[in-house]
Amino acid sequence: MGARRSSGSCGSLPGLKAGPTFGGVVALLAAGETWNVSSLVGLIGLFGIAVQNSLVLVTQIRRLVLDGQPLPEAVRDASIGRVRAKLMTAATATLGLLPLLMLQLHGTEIERPLAIVMIGGLATSTLFTLLVLPTVYLQARGWLANRT
């Protein structure tokens, strides 16, 4: 017998990596860069940030629901409460990567695709986590509640 998920689980949210991947690919194409090891490393780092932000949001929603808030209010409150943290994470990473993107120093041409992917992906990932994920989570929970 396999282990069962708790009834409050929405699974792994399969579209979790769609936002950062889209932004990273579009930014790389817009900059005229090619896929290489550096850009793939940037994509992996981007996935880590996106997953962490999403998991923190879902954990906060679940905590508010356990404290007795109705699900729609919990989603709204958790989303609003996490805005500053998400924006600061994206801004800090972007500011740290700007020298790789802007300066024409020896060696930056190798790491430039990493910076492009990370900055482009952070922009879409932040929007995805702030706008799309709360809506998808609310819809998935409603679908699971109706299914059982």
C-alpha positions in Angstrom: 0.0 0.0 0.0 1.3 3.4 -0.9 1.3 6.4 1.3 -1.7 8.7 0.9 -1.6 12.4 0.8 -3.5 14.4 3.4 -6.9 15.6 2.3 -5.7 19.2 2.2 -3.0 18.6 -0.3 -3.1 19.9 -3.9 -0.3 17.7 -5.1 2.8 19.2 -6.6 1.1 21.9 -8.7 2.6 20.8 -12.0 2.7 24.3 -13.6 5.0 25.5 -10.8 8.0 25.9 -13.1 6.1 27.3 -16.1 6.4 31.0 -15.0 10.2 31.1 -14.5 10.9 28.9 -17.6 8.9 31.1 -19.8 10.5 34.3 -18.6 14.0 32.8 -18.8 13.5 31.5 -22.3 12.0 34.8 -23.6 14.7 36.9 -22.0 17.4 34.7 -23.5 15.8 34.9 -27.0 15.3 38.6 -26.7 18.9 39.2 -25.7 20.1 37.1 -28.7 22.0 34.6 -26.4 22.2 30.9 -26.8 21.5 28.0 -24.4 24.7 26.9 -22.7 25.8 25.5 -19.4 25.7 29.0 -17.7 22.1 29.6 -18.8 21.0 26.1 -17.7 22.6 26.8 -14.3 20.6 30.0 -14.1 17.4 28.1 -14.9 18.1 25.6 -12.1 18.8 28.5 -9.6 15.6 30.1 -10.8 13.6 27.0 -10.1 14.8 26.9 -6.6 13.7 30.5 -5.9 10.3 29.9 -7.6 9.6 26.7 -5.7 10.7 28.3 -2.4 8.4 31.3 -2.9 5.5 29.0 -3.9 5.9 26.7 -0.9 6.1 29.5 1.5 2.9 30.9 0.1 1.1 27.5 0.3 2.3 26.9 3.8 1.0 30.3 4.9 -2.4 29.6 3.3 -2.6 26.3 5.1 -1.6 27.8 8.4 -4.3 30.5 8.1 -6.9 27.8 7.2 -5.9 25.7 10.2 -6.3 28.9 12.4 -10.0 29.0 11.2 -10.0 31.5 8.3 -12.2 30.6 5.3 -10.1 29.5 2.3 -10.7 32.6 0.1 -9.7 34.9 2.9 -6.7 32.8 3.8 -5.5 32.9 0.2 -6.0 36.7 0.0 -4.3 37.4 3.3 -1.4 35.0 2.6 -0.8 36.5 -0.8 -0.9 40.1 0.4 1.3 39.2 3.4 4.0 37.7 1.2 4.2 40.5 -1.4 7.1 42.3 0.3 9.2 39.2 0.8 8.7 38.1 -2.8 9.5 41.5 -4.2 12.6 41.8 -2.0 13.9 38.3 -3.0 13.5 39.2 -6.7 15.0 42.7 -6.3 18.0 41.4 -4.4 18.8 38.7 -6.9 18.3 41.1 -9.8 20.6 43.7 -8.2 23.2 41.1 -7.6 23.1 39.9 -11.2 23.1 43.4 -12.8 27.0 43.7 -12.9 27.2 40.5 -14.9 24.6 41.8 -17.3 25.8 45.4 -17.7 29.6 45.4 -17.3 31.9 44.5 -20.1 34.6 42.9 -18.0 36.8 39.9 -18.7 34.8 36.8 -18.0 31.3 38.3 -17.9 30.5 37.1 -21.4 30.5 33.6 -20.1 28.2 34.3 -17.2 25.9 36.8 -19.0 23.4 34.1 -20.1 23.0 33.1 -16.4 22.1 36.7 -15.5 19.7 37.0 -18.4 17.8 33.8 -17.6 17.7 34.6 -13.9 16.5 38.2 -14.3 13.9 37.4 -17.0 12.7 34.4 -15.1 12.5 36.2 -11.7 10.2 38.8 -13.3 7.7 36.2 -14.5 8.2 34.0 -11.5 7.3 36.8 -9.2 4.2 37.7 -11.1 3.3 34.0 -11.3 3.6 33.6 -7.5 1.7 36.8 -6.7 -1.1 36.5 -9.2 -1.5 33.0 -10.8 -0.6 30.6 -7.9 -3.2 31.9 -5.4 -5.9 31.6 -8.1 -4.8 28.1 -9.1 -4.5 27.0 -5.5 -8.0 28.2 -4.7 -9.4 26.5 -7.8 -7.6 23.2 -7.1 -8.8 23.2 -3.5 -12.4 23.8 -4.7 -12.1 21.0 -7.3 -10.7 18.6 -4.7 -13.5 19.5 -2.2 -16.1 18.9 -4.9 -14.5 15.6 -5.9 -14.7 13.9 -2.5 
